Amino acid sequence: QVQLVESGGGLVQAGGSLRLSCAASGTIFRLNTMGWYRQVPGKQRELVATMPSGGRANYADSVKGRSTISRDNAKDTVYLQMNSMKPEDTAVYYCYAEQGRVYWGQGSQVTVSS
């Protein structure tokens, strides 16, 4: 089993920046793709950014150019740096990791005020 613990969510003003972190622990052999999704009430969870192990990052069009996903494989941690934030970025952000199956974090609320 893999546990994912997120941190870094909160309230930010429009135009500001936020950095989310997600640390994996438990029985880790090799984490494949790690990444971030987000969800607002009444809508489906949507991809924000993903990064395969040793691969290239992939971003949703809505965050491309103002977000950066990165990984520290030595720490089994994935990060999401978001800049120039907009009110429509308000959501619960979930990190995930693949190792035989998909594991999800508990979710971290991000609120962008206008």
C-alpha positions in Angstrom: 0.0 0.0 0.0 1.1 3.5 -0.8 -0.1 6.6 1.2 -0.1 10.1 -0.3 -0.1 13.1 1.9 -0.6 16.5 0.4 0.3 19.9 1.7 0.4 23.5 0.6 -3.2 24.3 -0.2 -5.0 27.3 1.1 -6.2 30.8 0.1 -4.4 32.9 -2.5 -5.3 36.1 -4.3 -5.8 36.2 -8.0 -2.4 36.6 -9.7 -0.6 35.0 -6.8 1.3 31.7 -6.6 0.9 28.4 -4.7 3.0 25.3 -4.3 1.5 22.0 -3.6 3.5 19.0 -2.3 2.6 15.4 -2.2 4.8 12.9 -0.3 4.4 9.2 -0.9 5.1 6.6 1.8 4.4 3.0 2.6 5.5 0.0 0.4 7.2 1.8 -2.5 9.0 -0.2 -5.2 8.8 2.2 -8.1 6.3 4.9 -8.5 5.5 5.4 -12.2 3.4 8.3 -13.2 2.6 10.9 -10.5 0.5 13.9 -10.9 -2.3 16.2 -9.9 -6.1 16.3 -10.6 -8.6 18.8 -9.3 -12.3 18.8 -8.7 -15.0 21.4 -8.1 -18.4 20.4 -6.7 -20.8 19.1 -9.3 -18.0 18.4 -11.9 -15.8 15.5 -12.8 -12.3 15.4 -11.5 -10.0 16.8 -14.2 -6.3 16.4 -15.0 -4.0 19.3 -14.1 -0.5 17.9 -14.7 1.2 14.5 -14.8 4.8 13.4 -14.9 5.9 9.9 -15.7 9.0 8.6 -13.9 11.9 9.9 -16.1 9.4 11.2 -18.6 8.0 14.5 -19.9 5.4 16.5 -18.0 1.9 16.8 -19.4 -0.4 19.8 -18.6 -4.0 20.7 -19.0 -4.4 23.5 -21.4 -6.0 25.6 -18.6 -2.8 25.6 -16.6 -0.2 25.3 -19.3 2.4 28.1 -19.2 1.7 29.0 -15.6 2.2 25.7 -13.8 5.2 23.5 -13.3 5.1 19.9 -12.1 8.3 18.4 -10.7 9.3 15.3 -8.9 12.0 14.4 -6.3 12.3 10.7 -6.8 14.7 10.4 -3.9 11.9 11.7 -1.6 9.0 10.1 -3.5 7.5 13.5 -3.7 5.7 15.4 -6.4 5.2 19.2 -6.5 2.9 21.5 -8.4 3.9 25.1 -8.6 1.1 27.3 -9.9 1.6 31.0 -10.8 -0.7 33.7 -12.1 -3.6 32.0 -10.4 -7.2 32.6 -11.4 -10.5 32.3 -9.5 -11.3 29.4 -11.8 -8.3 27.5 -10.3 -10.4 27.1 -7.1 -10.9 23.4 -6.5 -9.8 20.5 -4.4 -6.5 19.3 -5.7 -5.7 15.6 -5.5 -2.3 14.1 -6.1 -2.0 10.6 -7.4 0.6 8.0 -8.0 0.7 4.7 -10.0 2.4 1.6 -8.7 0.5 -1.4 -10.0 -2.7 0.6 -9.3 -3.6 4.2 -8.8 -3.4 5.8 -5.3 -4.9 9.1 -4.4 -4.2 11.7 -1.8 -6.8 13.0 0.6 -7.3 16.3 -1.4 -6.2 19.8 -0.6 -8.5 22.8 -1.0 -7.2 25.7 -3.0 -9.2 28.9 -3.1 -8.3 31.8 -5.4 -10.0 35.0 -4.4 -10.7 37.7 -7.0 
